Each structure stands twice: as structure tokens, then as C-alpha cells.
């Protein structure tokens, strides 16, 4: 079963993240590290700021796979008929 839920980021964190991504003075690796720290991970497709957490039940033993997606990547992945 697939569960999609929004990731709650405060307006302050979101503003800081957007400012950092727009900066030409910060290296990509540093940007990714800051996003990981403030948003608990990156979008698994584009490496951007995640807005949704998707969980999949992997086995009958209770294992769960967790992926994070930004809104555009989530829309392309789950609204193109690929997933429910």
C-alpha cells in the first residue's frame, strides 16, 4: 500500500531553503546538505526540496520504504497513471 502525506515545513525554513537554492555562491553539494538537514532529505528524483513523503509497505514482515518528492516530481510520478 502506498501512502502519500505532505511534509510540514515552516515558512521560515522554506524561505531559507529557497534563498539558498537561488544563490550562485553556494556549491551544489552544500545546498543538498542544507536541504537534508532542514527538510530531512531530498526529492528522490530532482534532489530539490521535498514536499511529500511517500511510504510503501515492502514486505509482510513490516518493512517500509520511505521516499520524498517535491510537488512537480510527485505529480509526474503518481498522476501519470504509474501509481494509484
Order of alpha helices (4+ residues) and beta strands (2+ residues): beta-alpha-alpha-beta-beta-alpha
